[in-house]
Structure formats: C-alpha cells, structure tokens
Amino acid sequence: MRSRVSHKLAASLIIGGLMVAACSDDKTSSSTTTAAPTGGTDAATTTAAAADPLAALYEECKANGAKVNLIALPDEWANYKGILQTFRDKYPGVENPVANPDASSKDEMNAVETLSGQADMPDNVDVSPAIAQEMVDKGLFVPYVLSSDAEIPAGLKDAANNWTAAYYGIMAIATNTTIVKNAPKTFADLTKPEYKGLVALNGDPREAGAAFAAVMAASLANGGSADDILPGIQFFADLKKSGNLGGTDVTKETVLSGETPIAIDWSYNVPGLKSQLEAAGLTVEVNFPSDGIYGGFYGQGVIKDSPHQACSKLWQEHIFSNEGALGYLEGGAVPARIDALVKAGIVTSDMKSNLPPDELLTQVSFLTPAQIAAAKTVLADNWGPMVADA
C-alpha cells in the first residue's frame, strides 16, 4: 500500500465531468507511439523522430541523461510496479529510479525544494491536488501539454498545464479476514466493539491524502458535507475514544503481520495488497463503504529546472498512454482517459474487474480547491486536540 504516509491529500471532481469524452482519432493517441530504437542517431532515426514527436522526445531523453528521477511510487500503489516496467520496456535504456517510495505528497514537495540543483532532484512528482496547488503557487512546475491532452477532462488538469491527473479512485476498507472473520462494510460498521484496536488510517490526514480522504468520506457518512469535514474528525475522535482506532500507519508489512487488519485506504491500493496477502496464505475482503462515497485524484507534473526535463516529459507521456492507462486500470485505479479507451474498444469488462462498482463511482462527492483548503484548515486546527493528541 502506499503507506508513504500514504501520500496524498485528495480532491475531487464530478465523475460525470471526469467522464466527458474527448476522443481524437486513435492514430493520434499517445499509445500508438513506437519508441525510436536505441543507439546512436542516424538518418533513419532522425526521419522517424521527425514524423513522431514522442520518438523525438525519446531521442532527446537519451541525450538528456537517459534517466528520470521519480519519487513516492510504491509498487502496490495503483500498480506502479507494472507501469514502471512498461516504461522500461517501451523506452529501453532510460532509467527510472524511485526515491523514498513511502513518502507523502508533502515530502515530495519538500524534496523538490531541498534537492534543487542536485543530480538526484525529482524530475516528476505524483501529488495530491492540495500539494499540487501549493507547488503551482511556488512556481515548482514547468507547464507541459500532453499529446493526449484532448482526451483528458478539464477537471483533471491544471488550467495552465502545470500538472495533469492520470488516475483517480474512491475509499475502500480492506480487511485481513484471516484475523478478522466478519469484515466491516461501512463506516458505521467500524464503530462496532468487535473491532477494538483493529482499524487503521493510512497516515496522518494533515499530510497524507488517503487519510484525508478517509476523514472526508467519514464526514459525508455522518451528516457532513463538502464544506464540513468536522463530522469526520469527530467520527475518528469517537473511534479512538472507543479504542477501535489503532495507532499504526498502514503499510504492506503491517497488514501482512496483522498489526493493521482493517485498513481504510484508496481503492487502487487494494489489488496489489490482496495478491500479496493471498500469496502469503492469508485472505482479504474488500468493501467500498456506500455510506461515505468520496473520490480523489493525484496530479503528475514536470518539475522546473530538474536535471532530466526531456525524460520527465517522456515519463509524463507514458503514464497517460494506453499502456500507462491500462496499467492503472490493472491496479484498480480509474485512468483519466478511460472514456477514450472505452470508446476505442480498448477496455473490456474484465479489465474493469478491479474497479469499484459503477453505481458507486457515479455517486462520488467532490471538493473544489477552495473546499480542500478550508478542510485542511479545519483539520490543522482540530485533528491534534480531538484525535492525535487526545
């Protein structure tokens, strides 16, 4: 799981808006790009690059160090292990090391700032909308328009193209049923005495997106709204007072060991976790709490003045390509270009098996940037005295 203090403050937008189709001819889709061959640039390569902008970008990347510094991409998070591999397969010779896989979105921004000018400075990030906006305000991004931009709904990208969101999801409750036989299905279930000490958030909601989303979802489940996160804070305050809320952040290791047998996390963290539990001889049940539907995305962007600009853009193109999109889908995340993929006949029903049910996705509750900022302020003022330090 992306325990990176689970990295990301979630924000959201209407699924209907997310699903606005903007399909171009499949020949112009980013997935149709054929990478230029490795090795020196010759006349044939130059001709191919001229005809294919991404092939040209690949050549530029190879001349730009053939490396993209990434950060905070755990293998299990939205199937980044698979997406990283398809990048290596598609663009041979380009390294894509991932620093600090379990970092939070805030950690990512801090790394961009503290490592500025250094060879290991992040070239690209994967951050919550709240942190993405902070980075925009600080001028940390280089605007970049993707080749697939026309197929990405307006709500999933910065108006000035500083960042674009490749995927989104909703909250899930994953239960190690080898330990907990009766898995909770809703936020209301989590209050039952039988779950004393067993429930865990994936990080601190003041820094971690999955935890923030869980608090917002709990608020929606308990009379709150997009403008009122306080009922969610009260929910977890009560959960801690009853003894149900454990004190350990969710990681793959804590779930496998049984320290956090009931984890509230993003839907796209579940497939990877489930397969690892089953490989270890354990069982897991996943439920999407219908009493608190909240969805959020994460934005990716090219970092200003990073050492590998061309390779950062190439990585950005890859995660929005068909290969990248199908990788997210395999990991249980909804790719930003899903409408275009469905219309092109690329996505089958089987491929959607890891996604939450359509009837829940269509009920997603959304936050505007202003609502996120307001919720963050309420969390900063109340999470400590009501939950963390209580």
C-alpha atoms as one frame of an Amber mdcrd trajectory, in Angstrom:
protein
   0.000   0.000   0.000   1.184   3.488  -0.500   1.946   3.979   3.112   4.212
   6.777   2.074   2.472   8.272   4.961   0.146   7.477   2.215   0.952  10.461
   0.263  -1.885  12.390  -0.878  -4.494  14.886   0.084  -7.391  14.032  -2.101
  -9.544  16.375  -4.019 -12.158  15.735  -6.445 -14.466  16.468  -9.189 -17.568
  15.111 -10.619 -17.328  11.760 -12.255 -19.682  12.971 -14.914 -17.152  15.666
 -15.626 -14.366  13.144 -15.419 -16.117  11.034 -17.957 -16.539  13.747 -20.584
 -15.315  12.128 -23.740 -12.888  13.978 -25.927 -11.724  11.277 -28.241  -9.408
  12.001 -31.087  -8.552   9.636 -33.902  -6.799   6.613 -32.382  -3.828   7.272
 -34.658  -3.101  10.401 -32.620  -3.421   8.642 -29.262  -0.289   8.588 -27.145
  -0.476   4.821 -27.072   0.243   4.476 -30.764   3.727   5.861 -30.390   6.505
   3.485 -31.306   9.696   4.208 -29.419  12.726   5.012 -31.506  15.459   2.402
 -31.427  18.315   2.663 -29.000  21.808   3.529 -30.089  23.238   6.462 -31.973
  21.130   8.817 -34.021  21.239   8.019 -37.719  19.316   9.244 -40.734  16.525
   6.693 -40.265  16.152   7.574 -36.596  16.116  11.279 -37.392  13.427  10.768
 -40.017  11.331   8.655 -37.631  11.698  11.221 -34.865  10.592  13.994 -37.174
   7.428  12.039 -38.009   6.774  11.001 -34.404   7.102  13.679 -31.705   7.388
  11.099 -28.909  10.131   9.279 -30.754  11.902  12.640 -30.948  11.311  13.142
 -27.236  12.795   9.690 -26.580  15.913  10.652 -28.516  16.096  13.909 -26.573
  15.723  11.976 -23.322  18.601   9.672 -24.216  20.733  12.740 -24.845  19.464
  14.218 -21.569  20.979  11.529 -19.354  18.551   8.704 -20.185  17.118   8.892
 -16.675  14.061  10.239 -14.897  14.198  10.755 -11.132  10.882   9.687  -9.627
   9.698   9.727  -6.029   6.994   8.210  -3.818   5.718   5.500  -6.164   5.277
   2.283  -4.149   4.957  -0.870  -6.251   1.482  -1.646  -4.919   0.095   1.873
  -5.324  -2.123   1.837  -8.437   0.173  -0.822  -9.957   3.190   1.454 -10.285
   5.404  -1.622 -10.380   3.781  -2.629 -13.653   3.713   0.910 -15.051   7.405
   1.437 -14.300   8.192  -1.814 -16.094   6.196  -0.948 -19.203   8.089   2.363
 -19.345  11.387   0.471 -19.297  10.114  -1.923 -21.960   8.841   0.850 -24.201
  11.867   3.103 -23.806  14.940   0.872 -23.441  17.951   2.415 -21.810  16.055
   5.038 -19.801  16.435   4.551 -16.049  13.517   5.404 -13.758  14.678   5.089
 -10.122  12.074   5.779  -7.417  13.325   7.590  -4.317  11.561   7.218  -0.971
   8.606   5.124  -2.189   6.638   5.632   1.019   6.917   9.432   1.095   3.907
  11.708   1.442   2.895  14.365  -1.071   4.318  16.971   1.264   7.575  15.014
   1.377   7.674  15.115  -2.408   7.334  18.883  -2.471   9.988  19.201   0.225
  12.339  17.007  -1.811  11.865  19.197  -4.868  12.794  22.248  -2.818  15.640
  20.847  -0.722  17.295  18.953  -3.596  17.034  21.830  -6.056  20.054  21.945
  -8.341  21.255  18.478  -7.392  21.577  15.454  -9.653  19.033  13.471  -7.617
  16.384  16.199  -7.602  12.942  14.769  -8.544  12.107  15.267 -12.220   8.430
  14.444 -11.821   6.007  14.045  -8.922   2.707  12.326  -8.139   0.937  14.505
  -5.595  -2.407  15.357  -4.066  -4.380  18.266  -5.517  -3.708  20.344  -2.408
   0.059  19.884  -2.686  -0.096  20.294  -6.469  -1.684  23.707  -5.963   0.965
  24.631  -3.415   3.627  23.685  -5.920   1.930  25.772  -8.606   1.857  28.731
  -6.226   5.569  28.254  -5.559   6.397  28.015  -9.259   7.824  24.494  -8.996
   6.285  23.106 -12.204   7.070  23.603 -15.883   3.816  23.761 -17.894   3.583
  20.843 -20.319   0.775  19.939 -22.720   0.457  16.187 -23.235  -0.026  14.687
 -26.672  -3.248  13.135 -25.313  -4.451  16.402 -23.764  -7.656  16.479 -25.826
  -8.778  13.198 -24.236  -8.360  14.389 -20.649 -11.331  16.086 -18.925 -10.737
  19.681 -17.898 -11.286  18.860 -14.226  -8.296  16.523 -14.237  -5.714  19.112
 -15.228  -4.414  22.471 -14.187  -5.754  25.275 -16.366  -2.194  26.336 -17.171
  -0.993  22.732 -17.710   1.291  22.724 -14.679   0.012  19.278 -13.735  -2.375
  16.661 -15.083  -4.017  13.846 -13.121  -3.517  10.369 -14.573  -5.928   8.434
 -12.323  -8.487   8.571  -9.523 -10.336   6.284  -7.101 -12.568   6.087  -4.018
 -12.213   4.876  -0.445 -12.110   1.174   0.394 -12.000  -0.887   3.585  -9.581
  -3.812   3.239  -9.801  -6.493   5.909  -7.388  -9.332   6.649 -10.089 -11.946
   7.172  -7.605 -14.500   8.418  -7.627 -12.392  11.583 -10.976 -10.579  11.384
 -13.636 -13.048  10.270 -16.503 -10.555   9.988 -15.260  -7.761   7.734 -16.778
  -4.273   8.167 -18.585  -2.978   5.099 -19.374   0.633   6.045 -18.063   3.457
   8.180 -20.907   2.730  10.600 -19.633  -0.851  10.958 -16.215   0.410  12.063
 -17.741   1.585  15.348 -18.699  -1.940  16.438 -16.995  -3.148  19.658 -15.691
  -6.250  17.877 -13.183  -4.066  16.003 -11.429  -2.670  19.051  -7.849  -1.758
  18.188  -8.155  -3.145  14.672  -8.945  -0.093  12.493  -6.147   1.910  10.861
  -5.872   5.045   8.751  -3.186   5.218   6.085  -1.264   8.133   7.597  -1.972
  11.476   9.220  -4.799  13.295   7.379  -2.970  16.594   7.777  -0.266  15.255
   5.450  -1.496  12.041   3.837  -4.055  12.043   1.054  -5.563   8.640   1.753
  -6.108   9.594   5.391  -7.568  12.979   4.429  -9.952  11.224   2.052 -10.978
   8.781   4.782 -11.843  11.653   7.123 -13.824  13.419   4.406 -15.628  10.196
   3.486 -16.446   9.605   7.159 -17.795  13.136   7.341 -20.101  12.501   4.382
 -21.215   9.299   6.116 -22.082  11.206   9.293 -24.007  14.257   8.193 -21.099
  16.340   6.933 -20.626  17.814   3.503 -18.008  19.038   1.065 -17.950  22.213
   3.175 -17.908  20.489   6.556 -15.225  17.934   7.439 -15.751  18.293  11.194
 -18.168  15.320  11.499 -15.419  13.145  10.017 -12.920  14.377  12.588 -15.479
  13.695  15.308 -16.035  10.191  13.886 -12.356   9.320  14.279 -12.202  11.039
  17.668 -15.007   8.738  18.812 -13.340   5.766  17.153 -10.149   6.488  19.073
 -12.028   7.019  22.340 -13.757   3.664  21.937 -10.399   2.006  21.315 -11.248
   0.899  17.783  -8.755   3.187  16.051  -5.257   1.752  16.168  -2.135   3.885
  16.193  -0.110   2.277  13.397   0.039   3.644   9.871  -0.952   1.197   7.157
   1.846  -0.458   5.219   2.072  -3.717   3.328   4.105  -5.108   6.211   1.636
  -4.091   8.931  -1.275  -5.614   7.043   0.624  -8.848   6.398   1.729  -9.063
  10.028  -1.739  -8.389  11.354  -0.883  -5.094  13.055  -3.442  -3.281  10.898
  -6.003  -5.933   9.921  -8.632  -3.347   8.943  -7.239  -0.633   6.675  -9.071
   2.378   5.243  -7.338   3.257   2.013  -7.712   4.046  -1.666  -9.486   1.522
  -3.872  -6.427   1.324  -6.123  -4.198   0.111  -3.312  -6.315  -2.980  -2.847
  -5.451  -5.287  -5.790  -1.729  -5.283  -5.028  -2.328  -5.775  -1.319  -4.831
  -8.548  -1.896  -2.478 -10.519  -4.134   0.325 -10.272  -1.576  -1.932 -11.380
   1.266  -3.127 -14.332  -0.757   0.442 -15.204  -1.737   1.253 -15.310   1.983
  -1.608 -17.729   2.578  -3.934 -15.090   4.051  -7.359 -13.963   2.939  -8.708
 -10.472   2.407 -12.134  -8.963   1.877 -12.553  -5.577   0.251 -15.601  -3.380
   0.715 -16.361   0.072  -0.647 -18.297   1.901   2.081 -21.521   3.089   0.486
 -22.270   5.474   3.361 -19.290   7.690   2.564 -18.518   7.937  -1.155 -15.575
  10.226  -1.762 -13.164  10.156  -4.670  -9.913  11.867  -5.450  -7.131  12.100
  -7.983  -3.389  12.666  -7.948  -1.563  15.026 -10.247   1.718  14.492 -12.070
   3.906  17.258 -13.424   7.323  18.159 -14.829   9.491  19.868 -12.216  11.042
  23.193 -13.143  14.841  23.154 -13.551  15.107  19.433 -12.768  18.097  17.644
 -14.357  16.189  15.488 -16.856  13.481  17.622 -18.427  13.031  15.571 -21.601
  12.876  12.294 -19.689  10.368  13.788 -17.258   8.121  14.700 -20.186   8.592
  11.218 -21.647   7.503   9.665 -18.330   4.518  12.021 -18.248   3.551  10.918
 -21.745   3.897   7.260 -20.784   1.594   7.293 -17.786  -1.119   8.875 -19.952
  -0.552   6.498 -22.875  -2.713   3.424 -23.399  -0.046   1.275 -21.755   0.051
   3.537 -18.710  -3.718   3.827 -18.521  -4.202   0.070 -18.685  -1.541  -0.294
 -16.006  -3.536   1.943 -13.686  -6.671   0.004 -14.548  -4.964  -3.255 -13.595
  -4.132  -1.678 -10.255  -7.734  -0.692  -9.550  -7.379   2.994 -10.456  -9.646
   4.755 -12.939  -7.429   6.211 -15.690  -8.088   9.799 -16.728  -8.535   8.753
 -20.357 -10.997   5.965 -19.604 -13.744   7.370 -21.851 -11.426   7.468 -24.835
 -10.197   3.957 -24.088 -13.731   2.580 -23.758 -14.855   4.304 -26.946 -11.871
   2.862 -28.801 -12.783  -0.634 -27.577  -9.557  -0.986 -25.610 -11.172  -1.522
 -22.185 -13.108  -4.737 -21.617 -15.419  -5.647 -18.757 -12.762  -7.989 -17.394
 -10.242  -5.148 -17.316 -12.629  -3.179 -15.093 -12.880  -6.002 -12.568 -10.551
  -4.247 -10.098 -12.572  -1.022 -10.140 -15.279  -0.108  -7.626 -18.824  -0.696
  -8.900 -20.092   1.850 -11.413 -23.032   2.674  -9.152 -20.601   3.926  -6.510
 -18.305   5.765  -8.905 -21.258   7.748 -10.209 -22.013   8.917  -6.645 -18.587
  10.378  -5.968 -18.580  13.543  -3.909 -16.194  16.244  -4.981 -14.267  19.108
  -3.484 -13.177  22.300  -5.149  -9.691  23.698  -4.426 -11.317  26.209  -2.067
 -13.113  23.424  -0.207  -9.875  21.456   0.109  -8.102  24.488   1.533 -10.908
  25.055   4.025 -10.925  21.388   5.063  -7.161  21.473   5.580  -7.536  24.444
   7.903 -10.198  22.688   9.964  -8.001  19.568  10.144  -4.965  21.576  11.201
  -6.966  23.218  13.983  -8.838  20.165  15.237  -7.119  16.872  14.398  -4.472
  17.288  17.090  -6.664  18.191  20.059  -9.552  15.940  19.029  -7.711  12.845
  17.752  -3.908  12.730  17.533  -3.169  14.192  20.956  -6.362  13.218  22.717
